[in-house]
């Protein structure tokens, strides 16, 4: 475990020194400070965008739940079977009219 911690320390120091060397190299280039400023601005914008997108997850879950509930309400419900008996009545024959003589 101690060897692993020591190895991390060496790698961390190497990464830090590499980062410092890179920053010095960029700063010495003409327009390098503008590039660093633009990169930092881009990083801040991406970070803010990431936070906003993460805040959409709970809203998406709520919308999905509401859609599920709406679907349940709008589906036609199965008709309940009725237990009442239907009776048919005999059809009455139409009454015949007497025709009056023309005249």
PEPEQUI-V812095 format. One record per run of one state. SS is the DSSP state (@ for helix, = for strand, . for the rest). FROM is the first residue (numbers start at 1). TO is the last residue. Records with the same first field share a line. If there is no record, write none. Layout:
SS: FROM-TO ; FROM-TO
This chain:
.: 1-1 ; 29-31 ; 75-103
@: 2-28 ; 32-74
